[in-house]
Amino acid sequence: MDSDRVVLEDSSSARTFFGFINKELTDAKLTTKLLSELLVNEENRKVLLESRAFELTQVTKVNIKERTEEISSTIKSLMNRTTDIRTQLGKVVREKLPNRCDDASAYLKLDKIAQLDKSRDYVLVIYFIIFASNKVNSFLRDGNKTEAIAIFNQIRYLRNSCSNSDCANLWKYCSEVVDTWEKELQERFAVDLVNLLEKVGWPQRVEIANPSSDTIKKLQSTIRCIARLTLGNLKPPDITRPSILIDYKQNSPLVEIMMRPLRKRFRYHFCSSKPTNDDTKPEWYFTQVKHWIRDLVSFLETHVEGIVISECHTSAILDFVQALSEILILKTDVLLSTSTGRVDDSVFSKILEESIRYELEVKTLFEELSLKDKDKIPPFVNTLFSQPMVLTRWLSIEKRGSLDKLDILFASPTAWNRVVVPGPTEISELFVMMLRFITDRFSHLRQPGQKIQFVELLIEILDDFRIRCIQVWNSSNSDKDHVLKGVLVGETLGYVQSILESWESLPVNN
C-alpha cells in the first residue's frame, strides 16, 4: 500500500537525516544555508505526510492492530530521536558552532524540524482514534460485539502507549475516548448478561433450568466480551473498599454482575430487621453462603471457567468464592471488631468455629476441583481474627475457656481412672486433646508473632495443669493414698510430656 511505502520512506529518510546531521555536527561544517534547505525539505515532507495520513481512514480492520503498533513504535522512536538531536545540538552550541556559524537562527530551525516530525505522528494518532471509534460504533450497530471489543482494545492499547509521552493533551484526549467507550460497552454487556442469566435460572434455578443451546451460546459470547473488556484496564484500585479487605483483589466486572442478586438476597435476610438476622445464629448466614457455593460452582465450571481462564488467565470460580467470602467477612467484622463487641463470648466462639469450618470446606472444594492459584485468596480466619482487638479477645476467651475446662477435668470423679489398663489416665488424655484443639485453632493465623502469643498461652496452661496435679498429690489423706496418687500424677505428667515431645512442631512458622 502507498501508506506503508510512505512510512518506510519516512523511516529511511529519518535515519539518513540523523546520520547526516550527526556527521556534520561532529565535523563542525554545518552552515546556515544547508540548515535552511533542510528545513524546506522537511516542510515539504510534512505536507506529503499529512496528505498520506488521510489514507489511514481507509484502513481495514485487518490492519488496525499493525497500525496501532506502528504508531506506538513511532512515538517512542520520535522521543528517542528528538532527545538525541537536542543532545548533539547542545554539544555543538557549547563547543564548536559559535565560532563557525554566523546565523544563530539555524539552531531554531532544527527545533522546527523536530516539531514537524512530532506533529506528523500526532496527526496519525488522532486520525486512527477517530477511525477506530467509528468502526466500534459501526460494529455495535450491526451486533458484532466481538469485533467491537477487539477494536476498542486497540484504542486502549494506543492510549496506554502514550501514557509516558510528553503529549499531555493527546493523552487526555485518548483517555476520554477510552473512558467513554468503556462505560458504554460495560453498560451494554451488563444488561445483556443480566437478561441471559435470568434465562438460565441464575442464581436460584440453575440446577432445574433447561436453557436452549442458543441461549448458552449467547451467554458465553457475552462472558467472553466482558472478559476481554477487562483486559488492559489501568484504573486505580477502589479506595472506598473496607480496610479489612485490603488483601483481597477487586472483583472482576463479570463476578460483580453475577453477585448482584446474591448480595441483594443476603442483605434482605441477614442485614435487615428480618428474623433471619439473628446475631446469635452465625451458622445461618455461613450455611447460606456455603449452600450458594455448592449449588453454583458447578454452573461456573461448566459455562464460565474455561472462557475466563483462556481470556484473562484467572479463575472465575476463585473470584466468585472470594466475592462470597467478602460478604461473610463484612457481616462478621461488624459483630467482632467493636470495642465491646456486639456479641458475647459464646457467640464469638461460634463465629470462630464457623469461620474455621468454612475455610476448611472451601479448601477441600478447591482441592477437588484441582484449581490452580487457590492460595491467592487470603485465608478467611486470618483476615477476621488477626485484627489486634479481635485477637486480644480471642486469647482472653481461649484462656478463660481452658481454665474452666481444667476445673471440670479435675472435678471429675473418674479423672484419675485409666481408660484402658495399662494406659494413660482419663485426665491426661482429655488434657492433651484440649491442647491439640487450641493448637489446631490458632494454626489458621499467618503471623508468627500472633502464633507465639498462643504458644505462650499453652505454656501458661501447662504450668497451671502441673500445679493442680501437685496439689492433688499433696491432698492425700494417708501414706497409701499419697503413694497411689503420686504414681498416677507422675504417669499423667510423663504422658503429657511424651505426647508434647512427639509433636514434631507447633504451627508457629507454618
Residue pairs with C-beta under 8 A, 6 or more apart in sequence:
1 55
2 52
2 55
3 52
3 55
3 56
3 59
6 48
6 49
6 52
7 70
10 45
10 49
10 120
13 45
14 81
14 117
17 38
18 81
18 84
18 85
21 30
21 85
21 88
21 110
22 88
24 30
24 34
25 88
25 89
25 91
25 92
25 96
25 97
28 92
28 96
28 97
28 100
29 100
30 92
30 97
30 100
30 101
30 106
31 101
31 106
32 101
32 102
32 103
32 105
32 106
35 103
35 106
35 109
35 110
36 106
36 109
38 109
38 113
39 109
39 112
39 113
42 112
42 113
42 116
42 117
43 116
45 116
46 116
46 119
46 120
49 120
50 120
50 123
53 120
53 123
53 124
53 127
54 127
56 67
56 124
56 127
56 128
56 131
57 127
57 130
57 131
59 67
59 131
61 135
61 147
61 150
61 151
64 132
64 135
64 151
64 154
65 154
67 128
68 128
68 154
68 157
68 158
68 161
71 121
71 124
71 125
71 128
71 158
71 161
72 157
72 158
72 161
72 162
74 121
74 124
75 121
75 125
75 161
75 162
75 165
76 161
78 117
78 118
78 121
79 165
79 166
81 114
81 117
82 114
82 117
82 118
85 110
85 114
86 114
89 107
89 110
93 107
97 107
122 167
122 170
125 158
125 162
125 170
125 174
126 170
126 173
128 158
129 155
129 158
129 173
129 174
129 177
132 151
132 152
132 154
132 155
133 155
133 177
133 181
135 147
135 151
136 148
136 151
136 152
136 155
136 181
139 145
139 147
139 148
139 151
140 148
140 188
145 189
145 221
145 222
145 225
146 221
146 224
146 225
148 185
149 185
149 225
149 228
149 229
150 228
152 178
152 181
152 182
152 185
152 229
153 228
153 229
153 231
153 232
155 174
155 177
155 178
155 181
156 178
156 182
156 232
157 232
158 174
159 171
159 174
159 175
159 177
159 178
160 232
160 234
162 170
162 171
162 174
163 171
163 234
165 171
182 229
182 233
185 225
185 229
186 226
186 229
186 253
189 222
189 225
189 226
189 229
190 226
190 253
190 257
192 218
192 222
193 219
193 222
193 223
193 226
193 254
193 257
193 258
194 257
194 260
196 215
196 218
196 219
196 222
197 203
197 219
197 257
197 258
199 209
199 211
199 215
199 219
200 206
200 209
200 211
200 215
200 216
200 219
200 299
200 303
201 207
201 208
201 209
201 211
202 258
202 261
202 296
202 299
203 258
203 261
203 262
203 292
203 295
203 296
206 295
206 296
206 299
207 295
211 219
216 303
219 303
220 303
220 304
220 307
223 254
223 303
223 304
223 307
223 308
224 307
224 311
226 253
226 254
226 257
227 252
227 254
227 307
227 308
227 311
227 312
228 311
229 253
230 252
230 253
230 254
230 312
231 311
231 312
237 250
238 250
241 250
242 330
242 333
244 329
244 330
244 333
244 337
244 383
244 384
244 387
245 326
245 329
245 330
247 378
247 383
248 322
248 325
248 326
248 377
248 378
248 383
249 322
249 376
251 259
251 319
251 322
251 323
251 326
252 308
252 312
252 314
252 316
252 319
254 304
254 308
254 316
254 319
255 316
255 319
255 320
255 323
256 323
258 320
259 320
259 323
259 324
262 292
262 324
262 327
263 327
266 285
266 288
266 289
266 327
266 331
268 274
269 276
269 277
269 285
269 288
270 276
270 277
270 284
270 285
270 288
270 331
271 277
271 331
276 284
278 284
279 335
279 342
279 343
279 347
280 343
280 347
282 332
282 335
282 347
282 350
282 351
282 354
283 350
283 354
285 328
285 331
286 328
286 354
286 355
286 357
286 358
289 324
289 325
289 327
289 328
289 358
290 358
290 361
292 324
293 321
293 324
293 362
293 365
296 320
297 317
297 320
297 321
297 365
297 369
300 316
300 317
300 320
301 317
301 369
304 316
305 315
305 316
305 317
307 316
308 314
308 315
308 316
308 319
309 315
309 316
314 373
315 371
315 372
315 373
317 369
317 371
318 366
318 371
318 373
318 374
318 376
318 377
321 362
321 365
321 366
321 377
322 377
325 362
325 377
325 380
328 358
328 380
329 380
329 383
329 384
332 351
332 355
332 384
333 384
334 342
335 341
335 342
335 343
335 347
335 351
336 343
336 348
336 351
336 384
336 385
336 387
336 390
336 393
337 387
337 389
337 390
339 389
341 348
341 393
343 351
345 397
345 400
348 393
348 394
348 397
349 397
349 401
352 381
352 385
352 394
352 441
355 380
355 381
355 384
355 385
356 381
356 441
356 444
358 380
359 379
359 380
359 381
359 444
362 377
362 380
363 374
366 374
367 374
379 444
379 446
381 444
381 445
382 444
382 445
382 446
382 447
384 390
385 391
385 394
385 444
385 445
386 445
386 446
386 447
386 450
391 450
391 453
395 453
395 454
395 457
398 438
398 441
398 454
398 457
399 457
399 460
399 461
402 434
402 438
402 457
402 461
403 461
403 464
405 434
406 431
406 461
406 464
406 465
406 468
409 415
409 427
409 430
409 431
410 427
410 468
410 472
412 426
412 427
414 426
415 425
415 426
415 427
416 425
416 426
416 427
416 472
416 485
416 488
416 492
417 425
417 426
418 424
418 425
418 426
419 425
419 426
419 429
424 491
424 492
424 495
425 488
425 491
425 492
425 495
427 492
428 491
428 492
428 495
428 496
431 465
431 496
432 495
432 496
432 499
435 458
435 461
435 462
435 500
438 454
438 457
438 458
438 461
439 454
439 458
439 506
439 507
442 450
442 451
442 454
442 507
443 451
443 507
443 510
445 451
445 454
448 508
448 509
451 506
451 507
451 508
452 508
455 506
455 508
458 506
462 496
465 496
466 493
469 489
469 492
469 493
470 489
472 485
472 489
473 482
473 485
473 486
473 489
475 485
476 482
476 484
476 485
476 486
